[in-house]
Amino acid sequence: MAEPVLNPRRSPRAPIVCVAHVALRLDTFVAARVLDYGPGGCQLEVEGPVDRGDRVYLKLTNESVPGSALLTGRVAWSSRAEPWRIGVAFDDDSLTSKAARKFFGLLEAAHPGLSESDRFLDGLPGDALLAPTPPPATVPTLSTEEAKVLRTVGPAMRVDALREALGESWSACRNPTFALLGKRYLVVGAANELAASEWAPHLAAATPRDEDLASPEASGSSSSCGGRRPATKASLWTRLKERRASR
């Protein structure tokens, strides 16, 4: 029997853009963009690379929701190539948990139908067949990991075959696979040749380098999605310090 794959996310997400002010230290905040949000965490697009395990402080707002959410958490994963994205797992303390759940409820009420609550998956059987759906009218910017998953799946692919095909990059692509399912860019269902052909030109423009998707184990580093940052890329915290010094 094929080995199942568990969803690393603890809760559903809503693929909705929010304005975020993010800091790795309490005294210096910068603007960022929330790509999806749930009561247990969120995905952010930031200015530069961030290391897995870094503590973050967030202030989130959405134009359809009154007030803001003040949250704390840690970086669960981060991309190694632009667009720079990080996944934040919120702290389990009562204050953060209550604020995160309240903000999620307000977002769901203001944007009905956007939450993936009704299609959140705890995991997938290894023999489940994944297939793409047609891309939306306005195709979003995909992460390199999301693009690689969609490109590898093609018209259809079993979960266990996808894991084998991605090899060392699977650890970096498991979370994006479930994110694509939550956004319904992937579904469990029959092969879809037409949808795969419609995605093809968008995926060609987002082709990642193999080394950008290497696993942390293969690179010998503890940072997520492929190991230590290239020396030529200034970390987000370095950029924050430089910005503060120039004031």
ROLUM-184285 format. One record per atom (N, C-alpha, C, O): z negated, x, y; residue in one letter. Coordinates in steps of 0.05 Angstrom, whole numbers, plus 5000, padded with zeros to 4 digits. Layout:
// residues N
Z	X	Y	A $
...
END
This chain:
// residues 247
5000	5017	4976	M $
5000	5000	5000	M $
5000	5018	5025	M $
4985	5037	5026	M $
5017	5010	5045	A $
5019	5026	5069	A $
4993	5025	5085	A $
4980	5004	5087	A $
4984	5048	5096	E $
4959	5050	5111	E $
4962	5036	5138	E $
4981	5040	5152	E $
4943	5018	5145	P $
4944	5004	5170	P $
4939	5023	5194	P $
4928	5045	5190	P $
4947	5014	5217	V $
4942	5029	5242	V $
4925	5013	5260	V $
4931	4990	5266	V $
4902	5024	5269	L $
4883	5009	5286	L $
4890	5013	5315	L $
4900	5034	5323	L $
4885	4992	5331	N $
4890	4993	5359	N $
4867	5008	5373	N $
4844	5000	5370	N $
4873	5030	5387	P $
4851	5045	5400	P $
4839	5030	5424	P $
4817	5037	5433	P $
4852	5010	5434	R $
4841	4994	5456	R $
4820	4975	5445	R $
4822	4964	5423	R $
4799	4971	5461	R $
4777	4954	5453	R $
4780	4925	5461	R $
4766	4908	5451	R $
4799	4920	5480	S $
4801	4893	5491	S $
4830	4889	5501	S $
4844	4908	5505	S $
4837	4864	5506	P $
4864	4858	5516	P $
4868	4869	5545	P $
4849	4874	5559	P $
4893	4871	5552	R $
4900	4880	5579	R $
4919	4860	5592	R $
4933	4845	5579	R $
4919	4860	5619	A $
4939	4844	5634	A $
4957	4864	5648	A $
4948	4881	5664	A $
4984	4862	5643	P $
5002	4881	5656	P $
5008	4873	5685	P $
5029	4862	5692	P $
4988	4878	5702	I $
4990	4870	5729	I $
4982	4894	5748	I $
4964	4909	5741	I $
4997	4896	5769	V $
4992	4918	5788	V $
4969	4912	5807	V $
4969	4891	5819	V $
4950	4930	5808	C $
4928	4929	5828	C $
4928	4954	5844	C $
4939	4975	5835	C $
4916	4953	5867	V $
4912	4977	5884	V $
4886	4990	5875	V $
4865	4976	5872	V $
4886	5016	5870	A $
4862	5030	5861	A $
4855	5053	5880	A $
4873	5066	5890	A $
4830	5057	5885	H $
4820	5081	5897	H $
4804	5096	5876	H $
4784	5085	5866	H $
4813	5120	5869	V $
4802	5134	5846	V $
4790	5160	5855	V $
4801	5173	5873	V $
4768	5168	5843	A $
4756	5193	5850	A $
4745	5206	5825	A $
4735	5193	5806	A $
4746	5233	5824	L $
4733	5248	5803	L $
4706	5258	5813	L $
4690	5268	5797	L $
4701	5254	5838	R $
4675	5259	5850	R $
4670	5236	5870	R $
4689	5225	5881	R $
4645	5230	5875	L $
4639	5206	5891	L $
4648	5209	5920	L $
4651	5188	5934	L $
4651	5233	5930	D $
4656	5236	5959	D $
4685	5238	5966	D $
4691	5241	5990	D $
4704	5237	5947	T $
4733	5240	5954	T $
4749	5220	5938	T $
4752	5224	5913	T $
4760	5200	5951	F $
4776	5180	5937	F $
4805	5182	5946	F $
4811	5189	5969	F $
4824	5177	5928	V $
4852	5175	5934	V $
4864	5149	5923	V $
4853	5138	5904	V $
4886	5141	5935	A $
4899	5117	5926	A $
4914	5122	5899	A $
4925	5143	5895	A $
4914	5102	5882	A $
4928	5103	5857	A $
4938	5074	5851	A $
4932	5056	5866	A $
4953	5072	5829	R $
4964	5045	5822	R $
4955	5038	5794	R $
4958	5054	5775	R $
4944	5014	5791	V $
4937	5004	5765	V $
4961	4991	5752	V $
4974	4973	5764	V $
4969	4999	5728	L $
4992	4988	5714	L $
4984	4965	5695	L $
4999	4947	5691	L $
4960	4967	5683	D $
4949	4945	5668	D $
4919	4947	5669	D $
4907	4968	5673	D $
4907	4924	5664	Y $
4878	4922	5667	Y $
4866	4903	5647	Y $
4878	4883	5640	Y $
4842	4911	5636	G $
4828	4893	5618	G $
4798	4898	5622	G $
4790	4916	5636	G $
4781	4881	5610	P $
4752	4884	5613	P $
4741	4910	5602	P $
4718	4917	5608	P $
4756	4924	5585	G $
4746	4949	5573	G $
4759	4974	5585	G $
4749	4996	5579	G $
4780	4971	5601	G $
4793	4995	5612	G $
4818	4988	5627	G $
4826	4965	5629	G $
4832	5009	5637	C $
4857	5005	5652	C $
4874	5030	5649	C $
4865	5051	5642	C $
4900	5026	5657	Q $
4918	5048	5658	Q $
4926	5052	5687	Q $
4933	5033	5702	Q $
4924	5078	5696	L $
4930	5084	5724	L $
4953	5103	5726	L $
4958	5120	5709	L $
4968	5101	5748	E $
4988	5121	5755	E $
4976	5137	5779	E $
4970	5125	5800	E $
4973	5163	5775	V $
4959	5180	5795	V $
4978	5202	5805	V $
5001	5204	5796	V $
4967	5218	5823	E $
4984	5238	5836	E $
4988	5264	5820	E $
5007	5278	5825	E $
4971	5269	5801	G $
4974	5294	5786	G $
4959	5292	5759	G $
4947	5271	5754	G $
4961	5312	5743	P $
4948	5311	5716	P $
4918	5311	5717	P $
4906	5323	5735	P $
4906	5297	5699	V $
4877	5295	5696	V $
4870	5300	5667	V $
4884	5293	5649	V $
4847	5313	5663	D $
4839	5321	5636	D $
4824	5298	5622	D $
4809	5283	5635	D $
4828	5296	5596	R $
4813	5277	5580	R $
4783	5283	5582	R $
4775	5306	5581	R $
4767	5262	5585	G $
4738	5265	5586	G $
4728	5266	5615	G $
4704	5263	5619	G $
4745	5270	5635	D $
4736	5270	5662	D $
4723	5243	5670	D $
4733	5222	5662	D $
4702	5245	5685	R $
4689	5220	5695	R $
4704	5211	5720	R $
4711	5227	5737	R $
4708	5184	5722	V $
4722	5173	5745	V $
4707	5150	5757	V $
4692	5136	5743	V $
4711	5146	5782	Y $
4699	5125	5798	Y $
4722	5109	5810	Y $
4740	5120	5822	Y $
4722	5082	5806	L $
4744	5066	5814	L $
4736	5043	5832	L $
4714	5031	5829	L $
4753	5037	5852	K $
4751	5013	5868	K $
4778	4999	5866	K $
4798	5010	5875	K $
4778	4975	5854	L $
4803	4961	5848	L $
4805	4936	5865	L $
4786	4921	5869	L $
4829	4930	5875	T $
4835	4906	5890	T $
4862	4895	5882	T $
4879	4909	5872	T $
4864	4869	5885	N $
4890	4855	5880	N $
4893	4834	5902	N $
4874	4820	5909	N $
4917	4831	5912	E $
4921	4813	5935	E $
4915	4784	5929	E $
4910	4768	5947	E $
4915	4776	5903	S $
4910	4748	5896	S $
4881	4743	5889	S $
4873	4720	5883	S $
4864	4764	5890	V $
4836	4762	5882	V $
4818	4770	5905	V $
4822	4791	5917	V $
4798	4754	5912	P $
4780	4762	5934	P $
4762	4785	5926	P $
4754	4787	5903	P $
4755	4802	5945	G $
4736	4824	5940	G $
4748	4846	5924	G $
4773	4849	5922	G $
4731	4863	5912	S $
4740	4886	5897	S $
4721	4890	5874	S $
4699	4879	5873	S $
4730	4907	5855	A $
4713	4914	5832	A $
4706	4944	5834	A $
4724	4961	5837	A $
4681	4951	5833	L $
4672	4978	5833	L $
4663	4986	5805	L $
4644	4974	5794	L $
4678	5005	5793	L $
4675	5011	5764	L $
4673	5041	5759	L $
4682	5057	5775	L $
4660	5048	5737	T $
4659	5076	5729	T $
4669	5078	5700	T $
4667	5059	5685	T $
4678	5102	5693	G $
4688	5105	5666	G $
4696	5134	5661	G $
4690	5152	5677	G $
4710	5139	5639	R $
4719	5165	5632	R $
4748	5164	5623	R $
4758	5144	5612	R $
4763	5186	5627	V $
4791	5187	5619	V $
4793	5189	5589	V $
4783	5209	5577	V $
4806	5169	5577	A $
4809	5169	5548	A $
4834	5184	5539	A $
4835	5195	5517	A $
4855	5183	5556	W $
4879	5198	5550	W $
4894	5203	5577	W $
4888	5189	5597	W $
4912	5222	5577	S $
4928	5227	5601	S $
4955	5238	5593	S $
4957	5252	5572	S $
4975	5233	5609	S $
5002	5243	5603	S $
5004	5272	5611	S $
4989	5282	5627	S $
5023	5286	5599	R $
5028	5314	5605	R $
5053	5318	5623	R $
5059	5340	5631	R $
5066	5296	5629	A $
5091	5298	5645	A $
5092	5275	5665	A $
5079	5254	5660	A $
5107	5278	5686	E $
5110	5256	5705	E $
5125	5233	5692	E $
5142	5238	5675	E $
5119	5208	5699	P $
5098	5199	5717	P $
5070	5204	5706	P $
5065	5199	5682	P $
5052	5215	5723	W $
5025	5222	5714	W $
5009	5196	5710	W $
5005	5181	5729	W $
5001	5191	5686	R $
4986	5167	5679	R $
4961	5174	5663	R $
4960	5194	5648	R $
4940	5158	5667	I $
4915	5162	5652	I $
4906	5135	5642	I $
4910	5114	5655	I $
4892	5136	5620	G $
4878	5112	5610	G $
4848	5116	5614	G $
4837	5136	5606	G $
4836	5097	5626	V $
4807	5098	5632	V $
4792	5078	5615	V $
4799	5054	5615	V $
4772	5088	5601	A $
4754	5070	5586	A $
4729	5066	5603	A $
4715	5085	5610	A $
4723	5041	5610	F $
4700	5035	5627	F $
4674	5041	5613	F $
4672	5039	5588	F $
4654	5048	5628	D $
4627	5052	5617	D $
4616	5026	5606	D $
4623	5004	5614	D $
4598	5029	5586	D $
4587	5006	5572	D $
4562	4995	5586	D $
4550	4976	5576	D $
4553	5007	5608	D $
4529	4998	5621	D $
4533	4969	5632	D $
4556	4961	5637	D $
4511	4955	5634	S $
4513	4926	5641	S $
4526	4921	5668	S $
4541	4902	5671	S $
4522	4939	5688	L $
4533	4935	5714	L $
4563	4937	5714	L $
4577	4919	5724	L $
4574	4958	5701	T $
4603	4961	5700	T $
4616	4940	5683	T $
4636	4929	5690	T $
4603	4934	5660	S $
4614	4914	5641	S $
4616	4887	5655	S $
4637	4873	5652	S $
4595	4879	5669	K $
4596	4853	5683	K $
4617	4852	5705	K $
4631	4833	5707	K $
4619	4874	5720	A $
4640	4875	5742	A $
4668	4875	5730	A $
4686	4862	5741	A $
4672	4889	5708	A $
4699	4890	5696	A $
4707	4863	5685	A $
4730	4855	5688	A $
4689	4850	5671	R $
4695	4823	5660	R $
4700	4803	5682	R $
4718	4786	5680	R $
4684	4804	5703	K $
4688	4785	5725	K $
4715	4789	5738	K $
4729	4770	5744	K $
4723	4814	5743	F $
4749	4820	5756	F $
4772	4811	5738	F $
4792	4800	5748	F $
4769	4815	5712	F $
4790	4807	5693	F $
4793	4777	5693	F $
4815	4766	5692	F $
4770	4762	5694	G $
4771	4734	5695	G $
4785	4723	5720	G $
4801	4704	5719	G $
4780	4736	5743	L $
4793	4729	5768	L $
4823	4734	5766	L $
4839	4718	5776	L $
4831	4756	5754	L $
4859	4763	5751	L $
4873	4742	5733	L $
4895	4733	5739	L $
4860	4735	5711	E $
4872	4716	5693	E $
4876	4689	5707	E $
4896	4675	5703	E $
4856	4681	5723	A $
4858	4655	5737	A $
4879	4655	5758	A $
4893	4635	5762	A $
4883	4678	5772	A $
4903	4680	5793	A $
4931	4684	5782	A $
4950	4677	5795	A $
4933	4696	5758	H $
4959	4701	5747	H $
4961	4691	5718	H $
4961	4707	5700	H $
4961	4664	5714	P $
4961	4653	5687	P $
4986	4662	5672	P $
5008	4664	5682	P $
4981	4669	5646	G $
5003	4677	5629	G $
5008	4707	5628	G $
5023	4716	5610	G $
4995	4722	5646	L $
4999	4751	5646	L $
4982	4766	5625	L $
4990	4787	5615	L $
4959	4755	5619	S $
4941	4769	5601	S $
4952	4768	5572	S $
4965	4749	5564	S $
4946	4789	5557	E $
4955	4791	5529	E $
4933	4781	5511	E $
4933	4787	5487	E $
4914	4766	5521	S $
4891	4757	5505	S $
4900	4742	5480	S $
4888	4744	5459	S $
4922	4726	5483	D $
4931	4710	5461	D $
4948	4726	5441	D $
4955	4715	5420	D $
4954	4751	5447	R $
4970	4767	5429	R $
4958	4795	5425	R $
4972	4814	5416	R $
4932	4798	5430	F $
4919	4823	5426	F $
4916	4828	5397	F $
4907	4811	5382	F $
4923	4852	5388	L $
4922	4860	5360	L $
4900	4881	5355	L $
4900	4901	5369	L $
4883	4876	5336	D $
4864	4897	5328	D $
4877	4920	5313	D $
4867	4943	5314	D $
4900	4914	5301	G $
4914	4935	5286	G $
4939	4923	5274	G $
4946	4900	5278	G $
4954	4940	5260	L $
4979	4932	5248	L $
4980	4942	5219	L $
4972	4965	5214	L $
4990	4926	5200	P $
4994	4937	5173	P $
5017	4957	5174	P $
5035	4954	5189	P $
5015	4977	5156	G $
5035	4997	5156	G $
5063	4988	5150	G $
5083	5000	5159	G $
5065	4965	5136	D $
5092	4955	5129	D $
5102	4934	5149	D $
5123	4922	5144	D $
5088	4930	5171	A $
5098	4912	5192	A $
5123	4923	5205	A $
5125	4947	5210	A $
5143	4905	5209	L $
5168	4913	5221	L $
5167	4909	5251	L $
5164	4886	5260	L $
5170	4930	5267	L $
5171	4928	5296	L $
5200	4927	5305	L $
5218	4940	5294	L $
5204	4910	5326	A $
5231	4907	5338	A $
5229	4903	5368	A $
5209	4892	5377	A $
5249	4912	5383	P $
5248	4908	5412	P $
5256	4880	5420	P $
5270	4866	5405	P $
5246	4872	5443	T $
5257	4848	5456	T $
5275	4857	5479	T $
5273	4880	5487	T $
5292	4839	5490	P $
5309	4848	5512	P $
5293	4857	5536	P $
5272	4845	5541	P $
5301	4878	5550	P $
5286	4887	5573	P $
5285	4866	5595	P $
5303	4850	5597	P $
5264	4866	5611	P $
5262	4847	5633	P $
5283	4852	5654	P $
5295	4874	5654	P $
5287	4833	5672	A $
5307	4835	5692	A $
5302	4860	5710	A $
5321	4875	5717	A $
5277	4865	5716	T $
5270	4889	5731	T $
5255	4907	5711	T $
5232	4902	5704	T $
5268	4928	5703	V $
5256	4945	5682	V $
5235	4963	5695	V $
5242	4977	5714	V $
5211	4963	5685	P $
5190	4980	5697	P $
5194	5009	5689	P $
5209	5016	5671	P $
5180	5027	5704	T $
5181	5055	5697	T $
5164	5059	5672	T $
5140	5053	5671	T $
5176	5069	5651	L $
5163	5074	5626	L $
5150	5102	5626	L $
5162	5120	5637	L $
5128	5105	5612	S $
5118	5131	5608	S $
5135	5145	5587	S $
5151	5132	5573	S $
5134	5172	5586	T $
5150	5186	5566	T $
5143	5177	5538	T $
5161	5176	5521	T $
5117	5171	5533	E $
5109	5162	5507	E $
5121	5135	5500	E $
5130	5131	5478	E $
5120	5116	5519	E $
5131	5090	5514	E $
5161	5091	5509	E $
5172	5078	5491	E $
5175	5108	5525	A $
5204	5111	5521	A $
5210	5123	5493	A $
5229	5114	5480	A $
5194	5142	5485	K $
5200	5154	5459	K $
5195	5134	5436	K $
5210	5134	5416	K $
5174	5118	5438	V $
5169	5098	5418	V $
5192	5078	5416	V $
5202	5073	5394	V $
5201	5067	5439	L $
5223	5048	5439	L $
5249	5061	5428	L $
5264	5048	5413	L $
5254	5085	5436	R $
5278	5099	5427	R $
5277	5104	5396	R $
5297	5101	5382	R $
5253	5111	5386	T $
5250	5117	5358	T $
5252	5091	5341	T $
5264	5091	5320	T $
5240	5069	5351	V $
5242	5044	5337	V $
5270	5034	5334	V $
5278	5024	5313	V $
5287	5038	5356	G $
5314	5028	5355	G $
5315	4998	5351	G $
5299	4984	5363	G $
5333	4988	5334	P $
5335	4959	5329	P $
5310	4949	5313	P $
5302	4926	5316	P $
5299	4966	5296	A $
5275	4958	5281	A $
5265	4982	5265	A $
5280	5000	5257	A $
5238	4983	5260	M $
5227	5004	5244	M $
5199	4996	5235	M $
5184	4983	5250	M $
5192	5002	5210	R $
5166	4997	5200	R $
5145	5015	5214	R $
5152	5037	5223	R $
5121	5005	5215	V $
5100	5020	5229	V $
5095	5047	5215	V $
5093	5068	5228	V $
5094	5047	5188	D $
5089	5073	5174	D $
5113	5092	5178	D $
5108	5116	5179	D $
5137	5081	5180	A $
5161	5098	5185	A $
5160	5110	5213	A $
5168	5132	5218	A $
5151	5094	5232	L $
5149	5103	5260	L $
5128	5126	5262	L $
5134	5146	5275	L $
5106	5122	5249	R $
5085	5143	5249	R $
5096	5169	5237	R $
5091	5191	5248	R $
5111	5167	5215	E $
5123	5191	5203	E $
5144	5203	5220	E $
5146	5228	5222	E $
5161	5186	5233	A $
5183	5197	5249	A $
5172	5211	5274	A $
5184	5231	5283	A $
5150	5202	5285	L $
5139	5214	5309	L $
5123	5240	5303	L $
5120	5257	5320	L $
5114	5242	5278	G $
5101	5267	5270	G $
5077	5274	5288	G $
5059	5258	5291	G $
5078	5298	5299	E $
5055	5308	5315	E $
5052	5292	5340	E $
5030	5293	5352	E $
5073	5278	5350	S $
5070	5262	5374	S $
5057	5235	5370	S $
5052	5221	5389	S $
5052	5228	5344	W $
5040	5202	5339	W $
5014	5197	5353	W $
5009	5175	5363	W $
4996	5217	5353	S $
4970	5213	5366	S $
4973	5207	5396	S $
4956	5192	5407	S $
4994	5217	5409	A $
4999	5211	5437	A $
5013	5184	5440	A $
5012	5172	5462	A $
5026	5174	5419	C $
5043	5150	5421	C $
5030	5125	5409	C $
5041	5103	5412	C $
5007	5128	5396	R $
4995	5104	5383	R $
4986	5084	5404	R $
4992	5060	5402	R $
4972	5093	5425	N $
4963	5074	5446	N $
4987	5061	5460	N $
4987	5037	5463	N $
5008	5077	5468	P $
5031	5064	5481	P $
5046	5044	5463	P $
5058	5025	5472	P $
5045	5049	5436	T $
5057	5029	5418	T $
5044	5002	5421	T $
5057	4982	5422	T $
5017	5002	5421	F $
5003	4976	5425	F $
5006	4965	5453	F $
5006	4941	5457	F $
5009	4983	5473	A $
5015	4974	5500	A $
5042	4959	5501	A $
5044	4939	5514	A $
5062	4970	5487	L $
5088	4957	5487	L $
5087	4930	5473	L $
5101	4912	5481	L $
5070	4928	5452	L $
5066	4902	5439	L $
5053	4882	5458	L $
5060	4859	5458	L $
5033	4892	5473	G $
5019	4874	5492	G $
5037	4864	5513	G $
5035	4841	5522	G $
5056	4881	5522	K $
5075	4873	5543	K $
5099	4857	5531	K $
5116	4847	5546	K $
5100	4856	5505	R $
5121	4842	5490	R $
5148	4856	5493	R $
5169	4843	5491	R $
5148	4882	5499	Y $
5173	4898	5497	Y $
5179	4904	5468	Y $
5202	4909	5461	Y $
5158	4904	5451	L $
5160	4905	5422	L $
5147	4881	5410	L $
5127	4871	5421	L $
5157	4871	5388	V $
5144	4850	5373	V $
5145	4856	5343	V $
5161	4874	5335	V $
5129	4842	5328	V $
5131	4844	5299	V $
5151	4822	5291	V $
5146	4798	5292	V $
5174	4831	5281	G $
5195	4812	5275	G $
5220	4825	5265	G $
5221	4849	5259	G $
5242	4810	5264	A $
5267	4819	5253	A $
5281	4838	5272	A $
5275	4839	5296	A $
5299	4854	5260	A $
5314	4874	5276	A $
5330	4860	5299	A $
5339	4838	5296	A $
5332	4875	5321	N $
5346	4864	5344	N $
5365	4885	5355	N $
5358	4901	5373	N $
5390	4886	5345	E $
5409	4906	5354	E $
5416	4903	5383	E $
5419	4923	5398	E $
5419	4878	5393	L $
5427	4873	5421	L $
5405	4883	5440	L $
5412	4897	5459	L $
5380	4877	5434	A $
5359	4887	5451	A $
5358	4917	5452	A $
5353	4929	5473	A $
5361	4930	5429	A $
5361	4959	5428	A $
5383	4971	5445	A $
5379	4991	5458	A $
5407	4959	5444	S $
5430	4969	5460	S $
5425	4965	5490	S $
5434	4981	5506	S $
5411	4943	5497	E $
5404	4938	5525	E $
5383	4957	5536	E $
5383	4964	5560	E $
5365	4966	5519	W $
5345	4985	5526	W $
5356	5013	5529	W $
5346	5030	5544	W $
5377	5020	5514	A $
5387	5047	5511	A $
5391	5062	5537	A $
5382	5084	5540	A $
5405	5050	5557	P $
5410	5066	5582	P $
5384	5072	5597	P $
5382	5092	5611	P $
5364	5054	5596	H $
5339	5058	5609	H $
5323	5080	5595	H $
5309	5096	5608	H $
5325	5081	5569	L $
5310	5101	5553	L $
5322	5129	5556	L $
5308	5149	5555	L $
5348	5130	5560	A $
5362	5156	5563	A $
5353	5170	5588	A $
5351	5195	5589	A $
5346	5154	5609	A $
5337	5166	5634	A $
5308	5175	5633	A $
5299	5188	5651	A $
5294	5167	5612	A $
5265	5174	5609	A $
5260	5192	5585	A $
5239	5191	5574	A $
5280	5208	5577	T $
5278	5224	5553	T $
5257	5246	5558	T $
5261	5262	5576	T $
5235	5247	5542	P $
5215	5268	5545	P $
5222	5293	5530	P $
5239	5292	5512	P $
5209	5315	5537	R $
5211	5339	5520	R $
5192	5336	5497	R $
5171	5324	5500	R $
5199	5348	5474	D $
5182	5346	5451	D $
5154	5358	5456	D $
5134	5348	5446	D $
5154	5380	5472	E $
5128	5392	5477	E $
5110	5376	5494	E $
5085	5380	5494	E $
5121	5356	5509	D $
5105	5339	5525	D $
5090	5318	5509	D $
5071	5305	5518	D $
5098	5315	5483	L $
5086	5295	5466	L $
5072	5307	5442	L $
5065	5293	5423	L $
5067	5334	5443	A $
5053	5346	5421	A $
5025	5337	5419	A $
5013	5329	5440	A $
5014	5336	5396	S $
4986	5326	5393	S $
4966	5347	5403	S $
4973	5371	5404	S $
4942	5339	5410	P $
4922	5358	5419	P $
4916	5378	5397	P $
4911	5401	5403	P $
4916	5369	5371	E $
4910	5388	5350	E $
4931	5410	5348	E $
4924	5433	5343	E $
4956	5402	5352	A $
4978	5422	5349	A $
4977	5442	5371	A $
4985	5465	5367	A $
4967	5434	5394	S $
4968	5452	5417	S $
4943	5470	5419	S $
4942	5489	5434	S $
4922	5462	5404	G $
4897	5477	5405	G $
4880	5471	5429	G $
4862	5486	5436	G $
4885	5448	5442	S $
4869	5440	5466	S $
4856	5414	5461	S $
4865	5398	5444	S $
4835	5408	5476	S $
4821	5383	5473	S $
4832	5361	5491	S $
4823	5338	5488	S $
4850	5367	5509	S $
4860	5347	5527	S $
4879	5329	5512	S $
4892	5337	5493	S $
4881	5303	5521	S $
4897	5284	5506	S $
4926	5286	5513	S $
4935	5298	5533	S $
4942	5274	5495	C $
4971	5272	5498	C $
4984	5299	5500	C $
5003	5302	5516	C $
4975	5319	5486	G $
4991	5343	5484	G $
4978	5369	5494	G $
4992	5389	5495	G $
4953	5369	5500	G $
4940	5395	5505	G $
4938	5403	5533	G $
4938	5387	5551	G $
4935	5430	5538	R $
4928	5441	5564	R $
4951	5437	5583	R $
4975	5438	5576	R $
4944	5433	5609	R $
4965	5428	5629	R $
4981	5454	5635	R $
4970	5476	5633	R $
5007	5450	5642	P $
5022	5473	5650	P $
5009	5486	5675	P $
5000	5472	5692	P $
5010	5512	5676	A $
4997	5526	5698	A $
5009	5520	5725	A $
4996	5523	5746	A $
5035	5511	5725	T $
5048	5506	5750	T $
5041	5479	5762	T $
5047	5473	5785	T $
5027	5462	5747	K $
5019	5436	5756	K $
4990	5435	5766	K $
4972	5441	5750	K $
4986	5430	5791	A $
4959	5428	5802	A $
4946	5403	5792	A $
4958	5381	5792	A $
4921	5405	5783	S $
4907	5382	5774	S $
4901	5363	5797	S $
4901	5371	5821	S $
4895	5338	5790	L $
4889	5319	5811	L $
4865	5327	5827	L $
4865	5325	5852	L $
4844	5338	5814	W $
4820	5347	5828	W $
4826	5370	5847	W $
4815	5371	5869	W $
4844	5388	5839	T $
4852	5410	5856	T $
4865	5399	5881	T $
4861	5409	5904	T $
4882	5379	5877	R $
4896	5367	5900	R $
4876	5353	5919	R $
4880	5354	5944	R $
4856	5340	5908	L $
4836	5327	5924	L $
4821	5348	5941	L $
4816	5343	5965	L $
4813	5370	5929	K $
4799	5391	5944	K $
4816	5402	5966	K $
4806	5407	5988	K $
4842	5407	5960	E $
4860	5418	5980	E $
4863	5399	6004	E $
4864	5407	6027	E $
4865	5373	5997	R $
4869	5353	6018	R $
4844	5352	6036	R $
4846	5350	6060	R $
4820	5353	6023	R $
4795	5351	6039	R $
4792	5376	6057	R $
4783	5374	6080	R $
4800	5400	6046	A $
4798	5424	6062	A $
4816	5425	6086	A $
4810	5438	6106	A $
4838	5410	6084	S $
4858	5411	6106	S $
4851	5391	6128	S $
4865	5391	6149	S $
4830	5375	6124	R $
4823	5355	6145	R $
4810	5369	6169	R $
4803	5356	6188	R $
END
